[in-house]
Amino acid sequence: MDMKCDMSGAAAVIGTMYAIAKAKLPVYVVGLVPATDNRPDGNAQVPGDVITMYDGTTVEVLNTDAEGRLILAMHFLMQKNTNPNL
């Protein structure tokens, strides 16, 4: 899978949110799009770093290619606060 396919889920959410707004549907909708970039520099995470998640949980970075998994975990934590009506 390349990076253009990797963003297809986010594109679907953004497109859906746009269509709902454009149609002026009388609904309350929350669309969450976990997204990040990959910019290694002096402030980049390194193995051994400990980060604090949205709910206060701490996570040790063991693999610097895990940013997608880290933001997905953060997404699920944030999603718990949206109180969806299904």
Buried (B, 14 or more C-beta within 10 A) or exposed (E): EEEEEEEEEBEEBBEEBEEBEEEEEEEEEEBEBBEEEEEEEEEEBEEEEEEEBBEEEEBEBEEEEBBEEBBEBBBBBBBEEEEEEE
